[in-house]
């Protein structure tokens, strides 16, 4: 991962991992807004965005509009931007989508980050006025990104393998279900046809074997249409003894083909199941997270106030 935590080499993280993993770190700030940028990283990219948003705020301020206040909630799951009173989520920026984060070294209040929008896939630059804690917020986002990346590496492999097994099992179940339905329908059709043929043969035999009037009928053991003694589940078949008085040998049977199941398909074994393709939604999400973490988060301290227009908002 290409992490540019150069400014942090001589510093330690500010928060415990549990605070960011199980809870979140809140900050209050003023939200200058967001604007689309052409690149996911770069100091000049965020400088242009800050100039643009500050200019828009100067115009709105002259019209009597105030800069809206927001609450930032930073955790390993992302950076949420909420209304401080209603707690309504205005923006939810996932960490693997944040590629650049910077704070103003001359104006301790201004900080910004670039995040790829989840719907439009455009890169948006968010700019805040944070009451002289811009660097702390930047470092908190960096720590959250670092922890989220480690969590992805530690549990991502297991989750991916689990999803592979689930995806493969779901495909097999769907395949088996379709094959089973077809087999059942074919068997039912064949069974109905055999019953019909059997009934026709029995009717023909009954007509052919009607005894003439006055004849004596001898009751023999009943047989089926194939002149065989029908099988009865009430009286079990008992093997007769051989002519030499020894019991008959046990019946021989061919060993079943263990490599095939009832329908001729290879049986499913979860321990030898090969890698399966992900369902499209899971695959796209994993690819997106992998791409985001691979790009890394670049953190920089820079100077945004370069001209009189970029003074206090």
N, C-alpha and C positions, 0 to 999 in steps of 0.2 A: 504494500500500500504506500502510495506516495504522500506521506503526511509531512507537511512543512511546519512542524511545531518548533521552528528555530528560536522564537522569542521565549520559549518556555524551558529551554535547556537548563537554566540556572534557577528554575522555580519548581515547586511541587504543586500538585493539584490542590484546589481550594476546598473540595468537598469529599466526603467519604463515598466510596462506591455504592454503599447501601442507599444513601440519600438520593442518588440519581437512578438507581436500579429499581427500588421499591417505592420511591416517592418522586418528588420533583422539587426544583429550586425556583421560587417565584421572584420576579423582578417587576418593578413598575417603571414604565417609560412612556414617552410620547411617540406616537407613530406618525412619521412624516409621509409614509406611504410606500408603495412599491412600483417599479417600472421595469419593463422588459429590457434586457441587455443582450448583446450579441454573443458573448463568450461566457463560459462557466467560471472563469478565473481571471484575475488581473487587477492590479492596482488602478490602472487608468480606467478600466471598465467601471469600477465602483466610484471613482472620482466623478466621472461624467454623470452617473446616476444620482449621486448626492447633489451635484450642481443643479440638475434638472428638477429634483424634488424640492430642494430649498427654494428655487425660483418660484415653483408652483405654490409653496407655502407662503412666500412673501406676498404673492398676489391675493391669496385667500385671506391672509391676515389683514391686508389693506381693505378687504371687503367685510371685515368684522368676524371672520371665522377663526375659531381657536383650533389648535392642534389637538386631536383626540388623544386621550390617555388610554393605555392598554396595559394588560398584565401579561407578562411572559412566564410560561411554565416550561422549564427545561428539564428533560429527563433523557434516558437512553432510548425512548420511543420517539423523540422529536422535540421541536420547539412549537408550542401552542401560543397563539396570540388571541387573547380573550378580552371581552368587555369587562372592566374591573367591577362593575356593579351587577350586571346580569349574569356574568360568567358564560355568556354565549361565545362559542369558538368562532372567531373570524377567519383565522388561517391555521392550518395544521401542517407544519413543515417537517417531514420525516428526515432523519439525520443522513441516511444514505443519499438523499437528494440535495443536501447542502454541500457545496463544493468550495466555497470561499467565504472567509469571515475576516473582517478587519475593523479596527477602531482608530479614531483620530488621535494622534499623539499630541497635537496642540490643543484641540478641543476635547477634553476628557468626557464630554457627554455623548458625542456622536459615534455610533457603531453601525455596521451594516453586514449583511450576509447575502450570498447568492444561492437561490434554491430553484431546482427544476420543478415546474408545475406538474402535478400528477395528471391533469386532464389535457392541457394543451401541449405539454412537453417543452414549453418555452422556459428560458432562464429568466427569473425575476429577481431583482435586487431590492431587498427590504432595508429601509433606513429608519433609525430610531434616535431619539434624544433621551439619554438615560440618566441624567442628573449625576454626572461625574463618576459613573461606575461602568463605563463602556468596556474598559479592559477586563474587568472582572466578569462581565457577561460573556465576552469573547472567549475567555479561558474556560468558563463553565460549558459553553457549547463545545469547545475542543475536548474537554474531559468527557463529556457525554458521548461524543463521536468515538473517542478512543475505547470507552467501555462497551459501546454498542458493537463496534467492530470485533472486539475480543469475544463478546458473547456470540456473535455470528460465527466466528471460527470454532468456538468450543461446542456449541450445540447445533450449528448449521449442518454439519456432516451427518449427525444422527437424525436430525429432522428430514434431511434430504433422503436418506436411506429409508426412513419410515414411509415417506411419501412415495418412494419408488415401489415399496412392497404393497402399499395400499393401491396405488395406481395399477400395478400389475394384477393384483387380486381382483380389482373391480373389472378389469378387462376380461379376465378368465371367467368370472361369474356371469358377466353379460353374455360371453360366448357360449358357456355351458347352458345358460338359461334358454338361449335361442335354439341351441341344438336339442335340448330336452323337449322343448315345446314341439319342434318339428317331429322328433322321434315319437312322442306321445300321439300326435295327430296321425302319423303314419300307422302306428300300431292299432289305434282305434279303427281306422279305416280298414286295415287288413283283417282285424278281428270281426268286424261287421260283415265283411265279404265272406269270410270262412263260415260264420254262423249261417249265412244265407245258403251257401253251398251245402252245408251239412243238413240243413232242413230239407232242401230239395232231394238229397240222396235218401234220407230217411223216408220221405214220402214215396219215392220210387220203390224202395225195398218193401214197404208195407203193402203196396199194391201188388208187387210181384209175388209175395209170400202169403197171400190170402189162401187158406186151405179150402178145398172143395167141400160142398155140403155133405154131411154124413161121415166124413173122414175123422179118424182118431188123431188128435194132436198130441205129440210128445213134447213135454216141456223140457227144454234143454237150458243149459246155463246161458243166460242172456249175453249177447255180444253187441259190440257197436257196429257202425256202418262198415268198418274195415275188418269185420269178422274177428275181432279181438275182445278179450274179456276186459270190460271197462275197469278203470282204476277206482278203488274205493278208499276214501280217507278214514272210514270207520274201522275197516279191517286191515291192519298193517300187513305188508308183505313180509313173510317169514322165509328166509332162505332154506331150501331143502338140503338134506345131507347128501353127500356124494355117494356113489355106488359102493365105495370101499368103507363107508361108515365114518369117514373123516369129515369134519366140518368144511364147508366150501371156503376157498381162499377169499380174502377181502377183495372187494371190487377194485379194479385198477382204474385210475383216472389220470389224465394228463395234468401236469402242473399248470396252474393258470399263468397267463402272460402278465407278469407283474408290471411290465412297462406300459400297459394300456389299461384304461378304465372301462367302465360299462359301455361307453359310447365310442370306444376305439381311440380316445385321446390320451395323451400322456397325463398321468395324475399330477396334481399340484403339490409341490413340496416347498413350504416357505423357507426352509433352510438352504435349499439349492436353487431358489428362484433367481433368475438372472435379472440384470438391470432392466427396468421398464421405462418407457417414455412417460414423462409427467403429463398430467392433464394440462391443456393450454393455459388455464388461469394460474395454476401453481408454477408452471415453467416460466411464464412471463414475469411473475413476481420475483422468483429466484434470480432470473437473469438481470432484472432491474436492480435488485439489492447488490448482486455481485458486481455489476458495472459501477454502481455508486460508490461502494466501499473501495473498489479498485482505483477509482479516480482519486480518492482521498480528500481530505479537508485541508486547505491551505489557510493558515492564519498569519496575518501581517498587521504591523502597526504602521500607519501612514499618515500623511497630512492631507486633509480634505479642504481646509480653509485657505484657499490660494488667492482669492480676490475679495474685494469689499462686499460683493454680493453674497458671498458665502459666510457672512458674519452671523451673529446670533439670530436665531429664528424668533 
